[in-house]
Amino acid sequence: MSNPLRFLLVLVLLGIAGCASVRTLNAAQAGAPVIYSGTRLDWYSLQGGCYPMERFGAYAPKYAALDLPFSALLDTLLLPWALAVELGVGLTVQGGR
């Protein structure tokens, strides 16, 4: 594997580990925002929000300004799922025999 490709892979893995979208969706706190949750958490942190755990169920990444565009991209990709969750549509998947 070439050095630039290896560097990109490490950067992506580190970004996912600290991604606000992944953190908020993994928290599954009742009453927490679902639509653009990671982007909202980053913005809340950048605006000096004091209680991210109570509002979002997750702490903001250490570098919220750096994470913001990536969270916005991931939140946009997950928007159909987030809208379904917000509207109460059950998206259960069951395996066949």
Helices and strands as residue ranges (DSSP letters): H 3-17, H 20-27, H 37-46, H 52-56, H 64-77, H 79-87
